[in-house]
C-alpha cells in the first residue's frame, strides 16, 4: 500500500467493462485493523466479490426476464402472438357468456347446474395470469393500475371468482369486457393483417363504435333491472340485453321511438350524458365508416385487361388541376376518336370535385387508389400490359427536388417489376435528369422519355430572345391543339389561327430518296407533295440515332431515314413514304400520290440487303439499353468535312467546351462579373439581353444554366454572342453563378425589375430583349398570386417611355399631347414574360380575358401577347405529355430546337462534374458546329432575291435554293387596328 496515495484504495469497481479507482473515506476496508489477520482480510474480500456477483447476475436475470416479457406481450415472438390471440378470443368468449346470462335475473342462486360459470371461471383465471404478466412487464407500476385493461380486470375478474365460490351469480360490471374490443386494431397490426391506412382506420372506428355500444347497453341493462338503491330498488323493470342495445342505437341515431325507455333515475341520468357523447360518436363515425367502405369497394379493385383495347396508367401528382389539364389535352374531343382507356393511380382518395371529373369522363377513365411504389398496386392496374405509364409532376411545387425524386422512385419501382413498360416522366429541375439513365432497363428506344420543365421552358424563352415569336410558333406546332368551336368564334384572330391546324408529324421517307441531299428532298416534298420537311433522323449503329435539322447538302440520305414534317394530317405525310420516281414523277396533284405496286417496289432483295436493312431498322434485343442519344449532332466519324468547312471565329478569345457544343471560358470571378453603374460600364451595352430574376438566399434555384446554354451554343460565332445581364438579388445570383461562370459575356447587376432606376442603369433602352423569369414562391398558395412579381415588372417596363426622333422599324407607340397635336413616337422595349398560370394573362393585356374578345380562359393563347410571343406560360408544357405519348420522336426534335442540341458525352460530363470543361482538340469541334441555328430575318433586307409580290412558296424555294435557309413561319404585322405595330406568328 506504500505506492497508493493517501485516501485511495486499489480496490477496482467493476462497471460493465470499465475499471475505475474510486476515492474512499479512510480507513480503507482492506487496511490491517486491530485483532485482524491478513487471512481474515482475504476471506472478507472473497465473500464481498461473491455477494456482488450474485447481485449482478440477479439484476441481469431480472432485466432479461423483463425484456422478454415486454417482447412477448407486444406480440414480437411466436409465444407472444399466441398469447395475445388467446386473450382476445377469451375476452370475446367471456362477453358471449355475459350475454347468455343476461336472460336470467341480475342476481340469482345457482340452484341448478350452470355450465357457463366454470368456463367463465377458466377464462378469468387466464385473465388473472395475463394481468400478472402485464404487471411484471410494466415500467411504471403506479400508472399500470390506471390503465383501461387493468380497470376492466378489476370489475370483471373478482365478481366471477366470487360467484364461482359462493354459487351466487351476479352479472355486475361484466359488460366491461366489451372494452377489450379496443385492442382489436393493435392486435391486427401486430399480426400484420391490417397494412393500409384505410384498413387500420376502419378497424379503429369499428372497434370504438362497437365497444361503446355494447358497454353502454350493459350499463343500462344493469341499472334498469336493478333499480335505484335509495328507494330499495322498487322502480326496476325487466329489460333484455337486446332491448338495451335497441334503446342505445335509437338514442344515438336521434330517432327515439319511445317504445323502450329508461325508468330509473340512474338510467335517465346516464342517458343524458350518453345522448351528448353518442350523438357526436354516431354523427362522426358512421359517415366516415361508410365513406371508407364505399371507397374501398369503389377504388380498391383491379383492372381487367380487354384484348385489343389500349390503356395507359397515369400516376404521380393526381389533383383536380393536373387531371383536368391532362384530359383536356389527351382526349381528342373534336373528333370523338377515343380508343385509349386511362387508369389513374392516386395515392390519396379523390376529392368531390375530382370525382365529378371522373364521372364526366367515366367511359374512358378509371381511378384506382394505390401507389406506384407498391408492387401489389402495380399488379392491380396491370402495369405490365399497359401501353405506357405517364408520371405527372407538380410544376408549382415549392419543393421541386422532393417532387422530382419522388417521381424518379416511381420510375425505379416500375422498371424493377416491369422492365419493358414504357415510362414518360415529368421532371421540374434539369439537374435531376442524371438519375434516370442510371435506372436499370431505362431505354429511350422503347419510348422512355423525360420531359424537363426547366430545360424546355428556359430554352423556349432563351430562343425567343434571339427569335421573337418563336415560343408561339413552336407551341402551336408541337403542343397546342385548337378547339374547332373557338376557331369558329374567334374570326378576328383568323391570321393567328390560319396555321394552327398544322402539326409536327414523323414518318419514314421513301427509299427513292436514297442518295439525294436534304435540300433536294426538302424542295421536292414542298413543291410536289405539299409538305414541309425540316428534319431527319439518322441511324449510326453504335452511335445510336441523331436528329438533324436542315442538315448540310453534303450529307446524303440513306435507307430507312425518318423525316419530320409540318402537315395537317397523317394522310398528307404518308405521301413522302409512298413516293415513287417511276410512278409519281409526272403527277401534279399531291392527293393522287398513293401506294403503288410497280416492279421497282416488288423486286426481290438479296439476303445481304435484307440483313443490312434489318440492322438499320431494328434494335438488337441482347444489346444494353441506350440511355441517351445525340440531338442535332452527327457522330464525328460520320461527318467527312474538315475544320475549314466550319465558319471560324476571328476572335482569339473564342473557346469551346470539351464536347464542342457550347462556347466556354475560364471561370470568371463573381466580383468581375458584377456591374457597377458608377464606372459607366453599362453604357457600352447595346443589343444585349436583360434577364430579370426574383428570389433571395432561400429561394429554390431556377437553373439559369438552362437559359444560358442555348444562347452560348457553338453554332454561333463568338461575335454573334450577345451580352446577358442578370438583374436581381445578389444573394440569389451568387448561388446561380457557380453553374454559369464558364460561359462568356455574362454580367450581374444587383437591383430589381420593379425599379426604373435599376433598369435604366443596365441600359434597357438599347436591349434586344428583356426576359422576365418567374420563380416558385412558398408563400403564394393562390394560383393568381404566383405571378405577382412578373406581372408588376412587365407593367413597369412597359410604362417606361423612351422618345424616338424618327419612326424606326422597331415597335413604337404613338401619343398625342394636348399642347402639341403632333404625334410623338416612343420606343417599346421588347419583353417576354414567363407566367406560372396562363389565366393571369389578362393582368398584362386587358383584352386577353375580356368578354369582347370571345376567347374562353383555356384559349387565352389566342390573345395578342401570346400570338406575338410576348408571354410564355408554363401550362403550355402540360400538353407535351400527350404529344410525347403519341410520338416520342417529336419531344426529341423539340429538345433539339430549344436547347441547341445535346450528346451523350455532354450529359455524362454534366452528370459527373456538373459543369463544362475546356478542350484543345479542334477536330472534335467540326461536327457540333455545323448544326443549324434559328433566326428571324427581314425578308427585304437579308433575302435580296425576294420581292414584295412573292408568295410564301416562292420565298421558301428561293431561300432554300440560294442560301440553304429553311423557312417554316412568318412573323408579320397584325391587321388593323394595330396602333402599336404588334406582330403575330
C-alpha angles and dihedrals in degrees: 000000000000092000094054119093118243113277096022132099131202093229108126119219110214113220108169103297095335121103119197137181105225130201114244135187109255136278097064115228089234098050116108111268131193115288090007127120129205090250092058090049091053091048092052091048091052092049091050092053092049092050091050093049091052091050092047093049089048091054092047091049092049091048092049091047092048091049092047091052092051092050091049095048091048090055093244092134133049092249090049093052091050090048094050092049092049093050092050094046092047090050090055089047091051090050091052090051089051091053090050092050090050088078087070126063119284091254127021142149117254095235089148126053109276109199095186096059097068090047091050089047090054091050093050092047088058089046088054090052090049089048089056092050091051091049092052092047095047116108093200109044094187094052090048092068091058097051118116094240090051092052089050090053092048092057099038110036100052095048092053093047091049092047092052092049098041095038086228115120121211121175094204115148096341088120087077087079085082088072087073086078087077087072092060096089091049092048093049090050091049089052090045092235095127111050108152124075092240094053092048092049092047093052091048093051093047092047093051093045096047095043091049092047096048095042094049091048090051093052092050089048090053099048096040095049092043102042130210113316095215092065095043093261092288096140097059122130132194113251124167120226090250091055089052090052088050091050093050093048092048089050094048092048090050090234100116105178092186096225090113117036138163115255103179122083091234090052094049094046090050090049090055092058092039093054090058096046097034093051091055091045095049095042094051106032103042097054090045092050090049092050093050093047092047094046092048090052093044103040105022097071130105131251119246115215114231114207112246095015119112122218138174132203120228119194140153118062101024105177136137093262097045095045093047092050093046095050092046091054100036103046115071095222095171095061100031089222098142112159102146124081118215121217115195115204107196128180093212131044115264121257122240091262092050091048088055090054091051090049091053091052096034096129091068108016130073128178123214124187110227146083133267087224090066116079091206091058090048089055091050092058092041092238092177092063097041119114090226144339116232117199116201124208131203102241091189093054115135089214104050094166092056091046092051096046091049091055092045090054088053090054090050092051093049095046093048093056101029110024095174096055114110114237128197113187133186116221125188102199121045097217089064091065091082091074095060100065087054091063112102115252094017104146128163090201091076091048103270104158140179120213105196111193097196094048096047097037095050090040090055092050094044094051089046088059088063097032111032112214094021093117090058092047094050096044091052091050101040108022121016124074112189124222116244091223092056090048090056094047099042099064091147087065095053092123091055094042095046094088098031092097091067120094138177112259135172133217138151116270122237116267088234086079092064111125095021123114122244096252090053093051092043092053093046092051092050098045101035105024100031091234133128110224110189106156142025135198117226127197118220108180110237090010090064121213130331128195113217122192114209094339124200122283088243091071113086124204120244133191124306096016115164117224131207113219139184106223144135099240142009090247089066092048093053089065088077089054096047096044114126125182093212097051107026106036092097097042115106099180109077091203089068094060106105138147110301132202102211123147093256089065095043100047113121117248123218122254090253092055092048093051091047092050091047091053089050096050106032133061116231107244097218093054120106115261114271107238099192143354141212117270117200094348131098119219109260092242093057097053115079099187122113129229091262090066090065120081105252128217117247091203112091091208091068112115132166131211123253092270093049090230101110142029111260138191137178114279111284116216118240093242092057093049096052113097119224113200091201090068091054090234091137095061090076092060112109130157088007130144119248115204117194114202131179128207144087140226092297100041120113110256117257093207104243090187089075088056096047100044097068089049091051098046114144093236085078117076116234094256090056093059112107124215114255119210118193114205117195147082112335091217090061096041090053089061092050096043095077090065098047104033092105095061118092128238098025123142136184128211125186107225145084135269087225090066117081090199092058091048092051090048090063090049095246090171091074098037121124093218139354115213120196113200123200125216139203109265118198092203096054107083095160117082089222094058098047091084098044097116094042093051094046092047091050093051090046093054093045090053091057109098125198116186121234120206093210137018107272129191090252120097108281137175125222123218130179120207126208093238095045117034092192117106118260118205123216127189116241114219110229110240136181115191128195115220124192091202120041092208090069091071092096090066089065099037114027092203092057095081103018122123092238093066090059091216117134120226094259090056098052089124087080090068123104097260092052096042091050093047095245094125132044119190126201088222089073090071092058090076091054090078092065091043091053092050091055094045123000091190089070091061091052090051092050091050089052092053100046102033098043093241135297141214138202089253091056094049091047092051093049090048094052104035102015087221141069123258132204127251133194095203103110093179091071089056094070101076098044095046096055093066116114127257135210122247142167110225128186106237098220096046109036097031102049093174091064117094128198090248094060120107124219092269091057091047091049095052097042093049091048096045099041104032107014089241119147113213117199105156147027129225103197140156117283115241120268138309084063109133094166095049093240116186129214135199 
